[in-house]
Amino acid sequence: MDLTLNPMPFLTIRSLAVAALALCVLQVHAQARIYRCGNEYTNDPAVAKAKGCTVMDGGNITIIEGTKPTAARSSTPVASARSSGGNDRVDPAAQRARDSDARAILEAEMRKAEERLAQARKEYANGEPEKQGIESRNYQRYLDRVAELKAAVARAESDVAGLQRELSRLPGSANAVGSTAK
């Protein structure tokens, strides 16, 4: 048996050690001093000295610049009237038109919500809907469907109540709006 050492593994280990050392030196060089100047950061010592910046101690710092806000351009006459005159009032006719549009939208939503409520109540059938298919043999499935129907009725009632509140908040809502039969 030959017990001589092969110099090749040592050369490989030595070259890996030199490469690792070189990477460490590059890493240390990359982590130069960072200076903080208020909300700005720099790694230039001349700029930092001129602005009176302080050296940042600690770990690495990552800075991601955000987007700069742009001034909104007003294309509507109401927005331009606000900005030019400093007057926060809206033309009463324009406000009445907005209110009537809002009322029309809410009333249409109210009609749809009342239709959904009527449909949900019809399907729920006071907690005793007809059994469908396999539900006659699987009572738990029937109970699960009844619970879902009950939740749908509660959701629809909540939607109608919310829309009624919104309609009552609109100006000129002295008259009763929408009706639900329980």
C-alpha positions in Angstrom: 0.0 0.0 0.0 1.3 3.4 -0.9 0.8 6.0 1.9 2.0 9.1 0.0 -0.3 12.0 0.1 -1.8 13.4 -3.0 -1.1 17.2 -3.2 -4.2 17.8 -5.3 -6.8 17.9 -2.5 -4.7 20.4 -0.6 -4.5 22.7 -3.6 -8.2 22.5 -4.0 -8.8 23.4 -0.4 -6.2 26.2 -0.5 -7.8 27.7 -3.7 -11.2 27.5 -2.0 -9.9 29.3 1.1 -8.3 32.0 -1.0 -11.6 32.5 -3.0 -13.6 32.7 0.3 -11.1 35.2 1.7 -11.4 37.3 -1.5 -15.2 37.3 -1.2 -15.0 38.4 2.4 -12.7 41.3 1.5 -15.1 42.3 -1.3 -18.1 42.1 1.1 -16.3 44.3 3.7 -15.4 46.8 1.0 -19.1 46.8 -0.2 -20.2 47.7 3.4 -18.7 51.1 3.5 -19.9 53.6 6.1 -23.4 54.9 5.6 -24.3 58.4 6.6 -27.8 59.7 7.5 -28.7 63.3 6.6 -32.2 63.7 7.9 -34.3 61.5 5.6 -31.6 61.0 3.1 -28.7 58.5 3.2 -25.3 58.6 1.5 -22.1 56.7 1.4 -20.0 59.7 0.2 -17.9 61.0 3.1 -17.4 64.4 1.4 -21.2 65.0 1.0 -21.8 63.7 4.5 -19.2 66.1 6.0 -20.7 69.1 4.1 -24.2 68.4 5.2 -23.3 67.4 8.8 -24.6 63.9 8.5 -24.2 61.2 11.2 -22.7 57.7 10.7 -25.3 54.9 10.8 -24.3 52.0 13.1 -25.8 48.6 12.8 -26.8 46.2 10.0 -27.3 46.7 6.4 -29.6 49.4 5.2 -32.0 49.0 2.3 -33.7 52.0 0.9 -36.5 51.8 -1.6 -37.6 55.1 -3.1 -41.3 55.6 -3.4 -43.1 57.3 -6.3 -43.3 61.0 -6.2 -46.9 62.3 -5.8 -48.2 64.2 -8.7 -50.5 67.2 -8.6 -54.0 66.1 -9.5 -55.3 67.9 -12.6 -58.9 69.0 -12.2 -61.0 68.4 -15.3 -64.4 69.0 -13.6 -65.8 72.5 -13.2 -66.7 71.8 -9.5 -63.1 70.8 -8.6 -61.7 73.9 -10.4 -64.2 76.1 -8.7 -63.1 74.7 -5.3 -59.4 75.3 -6.0 -59.7 78.7 -7.5 -62.2 80.5 -5.2 -61.4 78.6 -2.0 -65.2 78.3 -1.7 -66.1 74.8 -0.4 -69.8 75.2 -1.3 -71.3 73.3 -4.2 -73.9 74.8 -6.4 -77.3 73.9 -4.8 -78.7 72.8 -8.1 -75.7 70.5 -8.6 -76.1 69.1 -5.1 -79.9 68.5 -5.7 -79.0 66.6 -8.9 -76.4 64.5 -7.0 -78.9 63.7 -4.2 -81.6 62.7 -6.7 -79.1 60.5 -8.5 -78.1 58.9 -5.2 -81.7 58.4 -4.2 -82.5 56.7 -7.6 -79.6 54.4 -7.2 -80.5 53.5 -3.6 -84.1 53.0 -4.5 -83.2 50.6 -7.3 -80.9 48.7 -5.0 -83.7 48.6 -2.4 -86.1 47.0 -4.9 -83.4 44.4 -5.8 -82.8 43.7 -2.1 -86.5 43.4 -1.3 -86.8 40.9 -4.2 -83.9 38.9 -2.9 -85.4 39.0 0.6 -88.8 37.7 -0.8 -87.0 34.9 -2.7 -85.0 33.9 0.3 -88.1 33.8 2.5 -89.9 31.8 -0.1 -87.1 29.2 -0.2 -86.7 29.2 3.6 -90.5 28.5 4.1 -90.5 29.4 7.8 -87.7 26.9 8.5 -89.4 24.0 6.8 -88.4 23.9 3.2 -89.2 20.9 1.1 -86.6 18.2 1.1 -84.6 17.8 -2.1 -83.3 14.5 -3.5 -80.9 12.8 -1.1 -82.0 15.0 1.9 -84.9 12.6 2.6 -82.2 9.9 3.5 -79.5 12.3 4.8 -81.1 14.5 7.5 -77.9 16.4 8.3 -77.6 17.6 4.7 -81.2 18.9 5.0 -80.4 20.7 8.3 -77.3 22.3 6.7 -79.3 23.6 3.8 -82.0 25.0 6.2 -79.2 26.8 8.1 -77.8 28.3 4.9 -81.3 29.4 3.9 -81.8 31.0 7.3 -78.5 32.9 7.0 -79.5 34.1 3.5 -82.7 35.5 4.9 -80.8 37.2 7.7 -78.3 38.7 5.2 -81.1 39.9 2.9 -83.0 41.5 5.9 -79.8 43.2 6.9 -79.2 44.5 3.4 -82.8 46.0 3.3 -82.3 47.6 6.7 -79.0 49.2 5.6 -80.5 50.5 2.5 -83.4 52.0 4.4 -81.0 53.7 6.8 -79.1 55.2 3.8 -82.3 56.4 2.2 -83.4 58.0 5.4 -80.1 60.0 5.6 -80.6 61.6 2.3 -82.1 65.1 2.3 -85.9 65.3 1.7 -86.6 61.8 3.0 -89.6 62.7 5.1 -91.7 60.2 3.3 -91.5 56.5 4.0 -89.2 54.6 1.7 -89.6 50.9 0.9 -91.6 48.4 2.8 -90.8 44.9 3.8 -93.4 42.4 4.9 -92.2 40.1 7.7 
